[in-house]
Amino acid sequence: MSFAIPYCDSELLFNQMRDNKMKYEVQWTGYENHKKVTKKHGKFNTLQEAKQSVLDWWKQNNFEPPYVRETQDENEVWWDYGSHVCFYHFVRVDE
């Protein structure tokens, strides 16, 4: 199964922020040993690159989520990918 990167209405705005030294940090939030944790998985120049990094990791690890639902606010985009307790966040950060 392959997934297209979900379209985000604010993607154009996010990418325009690149000129202002903004990057996009990929964060995974989930539970380990019954404790909520957030792990940072790198910074990328564009939102598209950040999303692609997750898709690449899934492919390398033969992971196929049942779905990907994208939600956004003014500072981040996040993916619910079917686990109910784990999410990927694409957060705008200053360089």
WOUR-V256286 format. One record per pair of residues at least 24 apart in sequence whose C-alpha atoms are under 6 Angstrom apart, sorted by sequence separation. I is the first residue (numbers start at 0). J is the second residue. D is the distance in whole Angstrom. If there is no record, write none. Layout:
i	j	d
I	J	D
I	J	D
This chain:
i	j	d
14	45	6
29	84	6
29	85	4
28	85	5
28	86	5
27	86	6
27	87	5
26	87	6
26	88	5
25	88	6
25	89	5
24	89	6
23	89	6
24	90	5
23	90	5
23	91	5
22	91	6
23	92	6
22	92	5
21	92	6
21	93	5
21	94	5
20	94	5
